[in-house]
Amino acid sequence: MTGDHELSTGTVTLARAKEVVGSGHLWIYAGFVHAVAGQPVAGDLVDVLMPNGRFYARGFYNPMSKIRIRILAFLDERIGPAFWHERIAQAVRLRKRIVSSATAYRVIYGEADRLPGLIVDRYGDMLVMQTLSSGMDRRKEMLADLLCKETGLSKVYLRNDAKSRLLEGLRPATGFLCGNGATTIEVQEGPARFLVDVAHGQKTGWYCDQRENRLAAARLASGQAILEVFCHTGAFGIQAALAGAGSVEGLDVSEEALVVARDHARLNDVQDRCSYRSADAFDEMRRLVQARKQYDVVILDPPAFARSKQAVPRALAGYKDINLLGFRLTRPEGIIVTSSCSHHVSEMDLWKVLTQAAQDANRPVRLLEQRGQASDHPVLLTMPETRYLKCFILQVL
């Protein structure tokens, strides 16, 4: 350190620089590293040099990760209090502009906020943090302090139990980093109230990324019979019920999640129109097709079917299967809301699968809306990895 500014502990010289320089991508993989000078260790700041020795970028180094360097800055600027404050303040300012009528949203979305490896969600008066890179993990106390100052909050809960941390050589860790209190929090999302368990819930406790899609789907729900498949804790269906849906039928394999879904129905006083049952989605949808059941709106929000490129072919077969069944379960002129959160499955891949499923179902289908993750999960144009959620709202004729 020089004063409060960090000094780079080494330099990394690029190989195959033409494939890297100018791309704006914030990850440098091990295969693009020609040489390392100095003795940087995991989480250290390093300077990235072009083959001719000129400065290219500055970022966090990790010799244990395939992502060898996560870039913080392409300019030769100091990494210190002013740098961290401005990056965090910029992220907070954006959310203040775009988030309304919700007390659960993403405050910092890693690379999209140019803070690679840092995820922060807000639930009411609590921040939940994940440090998914060695560089961010080493600085988590400093980051938590800055986040509290910028947001005016005093509680930060650490949810460092993501499997991706293992790829960085990091151990799991959970618990309060700042403050303390209950770990189940009631949040508001438009007209709906939900309970978020930040200690045990999925991701950091809630799927904030589908917030705007849930509200968009609810606008088409008034008076309709809804089938919510992979309903988890019932958020899509609860929003639909609050928008006037006549009935909501939720399916999920997890009885534990369904207990929370029923709690959500009671919390929002829609329990008389919402019913939930534990079932394998594929098996139950086939049974419903055989029983000639049909619904006005079918919502398909499955977990990620492809967690790697190798899994894509099998994932596409799964997406085709559930959407084929979904089309058959949708009444003429009904609506199907279908999503994929698998980054490795592209929008074009999913669109082709939907087209094939519609043909096999012998149903004309037309696109009403093509959507993605909520705007508090912005997409950095040079980082396609920051765009992962696909959501299509379709009409089945």
C-alpha positions as CSV (number, residue, x, y, z in Angstrom):
1,M,0.0,0.0,0.0
2,T,1.1,3.6,-0.6
3,G,-1.1,5.6,1.7
4,D,-4.5,4.2,1.1
5,H,-3.8,3.1,-2.5
6,E,-2.9,-0.5,-3.4
7,L,0.2,-1.2,-5.4
8,S,0.4,-3.9,-7.9
9,T,2.5,-6.8,-6.7
10,G,3.4,-8.1,-10.1
11,T,2.9,-8.0,-13.8
12,V,1.2,-10.4,-16.2
13,T,2.3,-10.2,-19.9
14,L,-0.3,-11.3,-22.4
15,A,0.0,-14.0,-25.1
16,R,-2.3,-13.9,-28.2
17,A,-2.9,-10.3,-27.3
18,K,-4.9,-9.6,-30.5
19,E,-7.6,-11.8,-29.2
20,V,-7.8,-9.9,-25.9
21,V,-6.8,-6.2,-26.4
22,G,-9.7,-3.9,-27.2
23,S,-12.4,-6.5,-26.5
24,G,-13.4,-4.8,-23.2
25,H,-13.9,-8.2,-21.7
26,L,-13.1,-8.3,-18.0
27,W,-11.8,-11.8,-17.8
28,I,-8.3,-13.0,-18.9
29,Y,-8.1,-16.8,-19.0
30,A,-5.0,-18.7,-18.1
31,G,-4.4,-19.6,-21.8
32,F,-3.8,-15.9,-22.6
33,V,-1.0,-15.5,-20.0
34,H,2.5,-15.5,-21.4
35,A,4.5,-14.7,-18.3
36,V,4.1,-13.5,-14.7
37,A,6.7,-11.3,-13.0
38,G,6.9,-10.7,-9.3
39,Q,5.3,-13.1,-6.8
40,P,1.6,-12.2,-6.8
41,V,-0.7,-14.5,-4.8
42,A,-4.5,-15.1,-5.0
43,G,-6.3,-11.8,-4.6
44,D,-3.4,-9.5,-5.3
45,L,-3.5,-6.6,-7.7
46,V,-1.5,-7.0,-10.9
47,D,-0.8,-4.9,-14.0
48,V,-1.5,-6.6,-17.3
49,L,1.0,-5.8,-20.0
50,M,0.8,-6.2,-23.8
51,P,3.7,-8.2,-25.4
52,N,5.6,-4.9,-26.1
53,G,5.5,-4.0,-22.4
54,R,2.8,-1.4,-22.7
55,F,0.1,-1.1,-19.9
56,Y,-3.2,-2.8,-20.8
57,A,-5.2,-3.2,-17.6
58,R,-5.2,-3.6,-13.9
59,G,-7.0,-6.3,-12.0
60,F,-7.1,-9.2,-9.5
61,Y,-4.9,-12.2,-10.0
62,N,-5.6,-15.8,-9.0
63,P,-3.2,-18.5,-10.0
64,M,-5.7,-21.2,-9.0
65,S,-8.5,-20.0,-11.3
66,K,-9.1,-20.6,-15.0
67,I,-10.0,-16.9,-14.9
68,R,-6.5,-15.8,-14.1
69,I,-7.2,-12.1,-14.0
70,R,-10.4,-10.1,-13.4
71,I,-10.0,-6.6,-14.7
72,L,-10.9,-3.6,-12.6
73,A,-9.6,-0.8,-14.8
74,F,-8.3,-0.4,-18.3
75,L,-6.8,3.0,-17.4
76,D,-3.6,3.4,-15.4
77,E,-5.6,4.6,-12.3
78,R,-5.0,4.1,-8.6
79,I,-7.1,1.5,-6.9
80,G,-7.9,3.0,-3.6
81,P,-10.8,4.5,-1.5
82,A,-11.9,6.9,-4.2
83,F,-12.0,4.1,-6.8
84,W,-14.1,1.8,-4.7
85,H,-16.4,4.5,-3.4
86,E,-17.2,5.7,-7.0
87,R,-17.8,2.2,-8.4
88,I,-20.2,1.4,-5.5
89,A,-21.9,4.8,-5.6
90,Q,-22.5,4.5,-9.3
91,A,-24.2,1.1,-8.8
92,V,-26.4,2.4,-6.0
93,R,-27.3,5.5,-8.1
94,L,-28.5,3.3,-10.9
95,R,-30.8,1.3,-8.7
96,K,-32.3,4.4,-7.2
97,R,-33.2,5.4,-10.7
98,I,-34.7,2.2,-12.0
99,V,-36.1,0.3,-9.0
100,S,-39.5,1.4,-7.6
101,S,-42.2,-0.4,-5.6
102,A,-39.8,-3.1,-4.5
103,T,-37.7,-3.6,-1.4
104,A,-35.9,-6.7,-2.8
105,Y,-33.4,-6.0,-5.7
106,R,-29.8,-6.3,-6.8
107,V,-27.5,-3.5,-5.8
108,I,-24.3,-4.8,-7.3
109,Y,-24.2,-7.2,-10.2
110,G,-20.5,-8.1,-10.4
111,E,-19.0,-7.6,-13.9
112,A,-22.0,-5.6,-15.1
113,D,-21.1,-3.0,-12.4
114,R,-17.4,-3.3,-13.2
115,L,-16.9,-5.0,-9.8
116,P,-16.0,-8.5,-10.9
117,G,-16.9,-11.2,-8.5
118,L,-19.1,-9.0,-6.2
119,I,-22.8,-9.6,-5.8
120,V,-24.9,-7.6,-3.4
121,D,-28.7,-7.8,-3.0
122,R,-30.9,-5.7,-0.8
123,Y,-33.8,-7.1,1.2
124,G,-35.5,-4.5,3.2
125,D,-33.0,-3.1,5.7
126,M,-30.4,-5.8,5.0
127,L,-27.7,-6.3,2.4
128,V,-26.7,-9.8,1.4
129,M,-23.2,-10.1,-0.1
130,Q,-21.4,-12.7,-2.1
131,T,-17.7,-12.4,-2.9
132,L,-17.1,-14.9,-5.7
133,S,-13.5,-14.0,-6.6
134,S,-10.4,-14.1,-4.4
135,G,-9.8,-10.4,-4.9
136,M,-13.2,-9.3,-3.6
137,D,-13.1,-11.9,-0.9
138,R,-9.9,-10.5,0.6
139,R,-11.5,-7.0,0.7
140,K,-15.0,-8.0,1.9
141,E,-14.8,-6.0,5.2
142,M,-13.8,-2.8,3.4
143,L,-16.5,-3.3,0.7
144,A,-19.2,-4.0,3.4
145,D,-18.2,-0.8,5.2
146,L,-18.5,1.3,1.9
147,L,-21.8,-0.4,1.1
148,C,-23.2,0.6,4.5
149,K,-22.1,4.2,4.1
150,E,-23.5,4.5,0.6
151,T,-26.9,2.9,1.3
152,G,-27.4,4.1,4.9
153,L,-27.9,0.5,6.1
154,S,-26.1,-1.3,8.9
155,K,-26.6,-5.0,8.3
156,V,-24.6,-7.1,5.8
157,Y,-25.1,-10.9,5.7
158,L,-22.5,-13.0,3.9
159,R,-23.8,-15.8,1.6
160,N,-20.5,-17.2,0.5
161,D,-21.8,-20.7,-0.1
162,A,-21.9,-20.6,-3.9
163,K,-20.2,-23.6,-5.6
164,S,-18.3,-21.2,-8.0
165,R,-16.1,-20.1,-5.0
166,L,-14.5,-23.6,-5.1
167,L,-13.1,-22.8,-8.5
168,E,-11.4,-19.8,-7.0
169,G,-9.9,-21.8,-4.1
170,L,-12.3,-20.2,-1.6
171,R,-14.0,-21.9,1.3
172,P,-17.7,-21.5,2.1
173,A,-18.6,-18.9,4.7
174,T,-22.0,-17.5,5.9
175,G,-23.2,-15.2,8.6
176,F,-23.4,-11.6,9.5
177,L,-20.4,-9.5,8.4
178,C,-22.0,-6.3,9.9
179,G,-24.8,-6.0,12.4
180,N,-27.2,-8.8,13.3
181,G,-30.8,-9.7,13.5
182,A,-33.4,-12.0,12.0
183,T,-32.5,-13.7,8.7
184,T,-36.1,-14.0,7.4
185,I,-37.3,-10.7,6.0
186,E,-40.6,-9.6,4.6
187,V,-40.2,-7.7,1.3
188,Q,-42.5,-5.9,-1.1
189,E,-42.6,-6.5,-4.9
190,G,-45.2,-4.4,-6.5
191,P,-48.5,-5.3,-4.7
192,A,-47.1,-8.6,-3.3
193,R,-45.4,-9.4,0.0
194,F,-42.9,-12.2,0.2
195,L,-40.7,-13.8,2.9
196,V,-37.0,-14.0,2.1
197,D,-34.8,-16.4,4.0
198,V,-31.3,-14.9,3.4
199,A,-29.6,-17.7,5.3
200,H,-31.1,-20.7,3.5
201,G,-32.9,-19.4,0.4
202,Q,-31.7,-19.9,-3.2
203,K,-28.9,-17.7,-4.3
204,T,-28.9,-14.8,-1.8
205,G,-32.5,-15.7,-0.7
206,W,-34.7,-14.6,-3.6
207,Y,-34.9,-14.5,-7.4
208,C,-34.8,-10.8,-7.9
209,D,-34.0,-11.3,-11.6
210,Q,-37.6,-12.4,-12.5
211,R,-39.3,-9.5,-10.7
212,E,-40.3,-7.5,-13.8
213,N,-41.3,-10.6,-15.7
214,R,-43.6,-11.7,-12.8
215,L,-45.3,-8.3,-13.0
216,A,-45.5,-8.5,-16.8
217,A,-47.1,-11.9,-16.7
218,A,-49.6,-10.8,-14.0
219,R,-51.0,-8.1,-16.4
220,L,-52.4,-11.0,-18.5
221,A,-53.8,-12.9,-15.6
222,S,-57.1,-11.3,-14.7
223,G,-59.9,-13.9,-14.6
224,Q,-57.6,-16.6,-15.9
225,A,-56.9,-20.2,-14.7
226,I,-53.1,-20.4,-14.2
227,L,-50.7,-23.3,-14.1
228,E,-47.4,-22.4,-12.5
229,V,-44.8,-25.1,-13.2
230,F,-41.5,-25.2,-11.2
231,C,-43.3,-22.7,-9.0
232,H,-40.7,-22.8,-6.2
233,T,-42.1,-20.4,-3.5
234,G,-44.9,-19.2,-5.7
235,A,-43.9,-15.7,-6.8
236,F,-45.3,-15.8,-10.3
237,G,-48.6,-17.2,-9.2
238,I,-49.0,-14.9,-6.2
239,Q,-48.6,-11.9,-8.5
240,A,-51.1,-13.4,-10.9
241,A,-53.6,-14.0,-8.1
242,L,-53.2,-10.4,-6.9
243,A,-53.9,-9.2,-10.4
244,G,-57.2,-11.1,-10.4
245,A,-56.4,-14.6,-11.6
246,G,-59.4,-16.9,-11.0
247,S,-57.2,-19.8,-9.9
248,V,-53.5,-20.7,-9.5
249,E,-52.3,-24.3,-9.5
250,G,-48.6,-24.6,-8.5
251,L,-46.3,-27.6,-9.1
252,D,-42.8,-28.1,-7.7
253,V,-40.8,-31.2,-6.7
254,S,-39.7,-29.5,-3.4
255,E,-42.3,-29.8,-0.6
256,E,-40.1,-27.4,1.5
257,A,-40.5,-24.7,-1.2
258,L,-44.2,-25.4,-1.4
259,V,-44.6,-24.8,2.4
260,V,-43.3,-21.3,1.7
261,A,-45.5,-20.9,-1.3
262,R,-48.6,-21.6,0.8
263,D,-47.3,-19.1,3.4
264,H,-47.0,-16.5,0.7
265,A,-50.6,-17.2,-0.5
266,R,-51.8,-16.6,3.1
267,L,-49.6,-13.6,3.6
268,N,-51.2,-12.0,0.5
269,D,-54.7,-13.2,1.3
270,V,-55.1,-15.2,-2.0
271,Q,-55.0,-18.7,-0.4
272,D,-58.6,-19.4,-1.6
273,R,-57.4,-19.2,-5.2
274,C,-53.9,-20.8,-4.9
275,S,-53.2,-24.5,-4.5
276,Y,-49.9,-26.3,-4.6
277,R,-48.8,-29.9,-4.8
278,S,-45.4,-31.7,-4.9
279,A,-44.8,-33.4,-8.3
280,D,-42.1,-34.0,-10.9
281,A,-42.9,-31.3,-13.5
282,F,-42.4,-33.5,-16.5
283,D,-44.4,-36.4,-15.2
284,E,-47.2,-34.3,-13.9
285,M,-47.5,-32.2,-17.1
286,R,-47.7,-35.5,-19.1
287,R,-50.5,-36.7,-16.8
288,L,-52.4,-33.4,-17.2
289,V,-52.1,-33.7,-21.0
290,Q,-53.4,-37.2,-20.9
291,A,-56.3,-36.0,-18.7
292,R,-57.0,-33.3,-21.3
293,K,-56.6,-30.5,-18.8
294,Q,-56.0,-27.0,-20.2
295,Y,-55.3,-23.6,-18.7
296,D,-55.6,-20.0,-19.7
297,V,-52.0,-19.2,-18.7
298,V,-49.1,-21.6,-18.3
299,I,-45.9,-20.4,-16.6
300,L,-42.7,-22.3,-17.0
301,D,-39.8,-21.1,-14.8
302,P,-37.4,-24.1,-14.6
303,P,-34.0,-24.2,-12.9
304,A,-30.9,-24.0,-15.0
305,F,-30.9,-27.1,-17.2
306,A,-27.3,-26.4,-18.6
307,R,-24.6,-25.5,-16.1
308,S,-21.9,-26.1,-18.7
309,K,-21.5,-26.1,-22.5
310,Q,-21.4,-29.9,-22.5
311,A,-24.8,-30.0,-20.9
312,V,-26.5,-27.9,-23.6
313,P,-27.8,-30.6,-26.0
314,R,-29.5,-32.4,-23.1
315,A,-30.8,-29.1,-21.7
316,L,-32.3,-28.2,-25.1
317,A,-34.1,-31.5,-25.2
318,G,-35.5,-30.7,-21.7
319,Y,-36.7,-27.3,-22.8
320,K,-38.3,-28.7,-25.8
321,D,-40.1,-31.3,-23.8
322,I,-41.6,-28.9,-21.2
323,N,-42.6,-26.3,-23.8
324,L,-44.3,-29.0,-26.0
325,L,-46.3,-30.1,-22.9
326,G,-46.9,-26.4,-22.0
327,F,-48.3,-25.7,-25.5
328,R,-50.6,-28.7,-25.2
329,L,-51.9,-27.5,-21.8
330,T,-52.7,-24.0,-23.0
331,R,-56.2,-23.2,-24.2
332,P,-56.7,-21.6,-27.6
333,E,-55.7,-17.9,-27.4
334,G,-54.1,-18.6,-24.0
335,I,-50.7,-17.4,-22.8
336,I,-47.5,-19.3,-22.0
337,V,-44.7,-17.5,-20.1
338,T,-41.5,-19.5,-20.6
339,S,-38.0,-18.9,-19.2
340,S,-34.4,-20.2,-19.2
341,C,-31.8,-19.0,-16.8
342,S,-29.0,-21.1,-18.4
343,H,-26.3,-18.8,-19.7
344,H,-25.0,-21.5,-22.0
345,V,-28.4,-21.7,-23.8
346,S,-28.7,-18.7,-26.1
347,E,-31.9,-16.8,-27.0
348,M,-31.6,-18.2,-30.5
349,D,-31.2,-21.8,-29.1
350,L,-34.3,-21.3,-27.0
351,W,-36.3,-19.8,-29.8
352,K,-35.5,-22.7,-32.1
353,V,-36.6,-25.1,-29.4
354,L,-39.9,-23.2,-28.9
355,T,-40.5,-23.3,-32.7
356,Q,-39.9,-27.0,-32.9
357,A,-42.1,-27.6,-29.8
358,A,-44.9,-25.5,-31.4
359,Q,-44.7,-27.5,-34.6
360,D,-44.7,-30.8,-32.8
361,A,-47.8,-29.7,-30.7
362,N,-49.4,-28.6,-34.0
363,R,-50.3,-25.2,-32.4
364,P,-49.7,-21.8,-34.0
365,V,-47.8,-19.7,-31.5
366,R,-47.0,-16.0,-31.7
367,L,-44.6,-13.8,-29.7
368,L,-46.0,-11.1,-27.5
369,E,-42.9,-10.1,-25.5
370,Q,-39.3,-11.0,-25.5
371,R,-37.8,-10.2,-22.1
372,G,-34.7,-10.8,-20.0
373,Q,-33.5,-10.3,-16.4
374,A,-34.8,-7.3,-14.4
375,S,-33.1,-4.0,-15.1
376,D,-31.2,-4.1,-11.7
377,H,-29.2,-6.9,-13.4
378,P,-27.8,-4.8,-16.3
379,V,-25.8,-6.2,-19.1
380,L,-22.3,-5.0,-19.9
381,L,-22.1,-5.0,-23.7
382,T,-18.5,-6.4,-23.7
383,M,-19.5,-9.2,-21.2
384,P,-22.1,-11.5,-22.8
385,E,-21.8,-13.6,-19.6
386,T,-23.8,-10.9,-17.8
387,R,-26.8,-11.7,-19.9
388,Y,-28.3,-15.0,-18.9
389,L,-32.1,-14.9,-18.3
390,K,-34.4,-15.4,-21.3
391,C,-38.2,-14.9,-21.0
392,F,-40.7,-15.2,-23.8
393,I,-44.4,-14.4,-23.4
394,L,-46.3,-16.2,-26.1
395,Q,-49.9,-16.7,-27.3
396,V,-50.9,-20.1,-28.3
397,L,-53.7,-20.2,-30.9
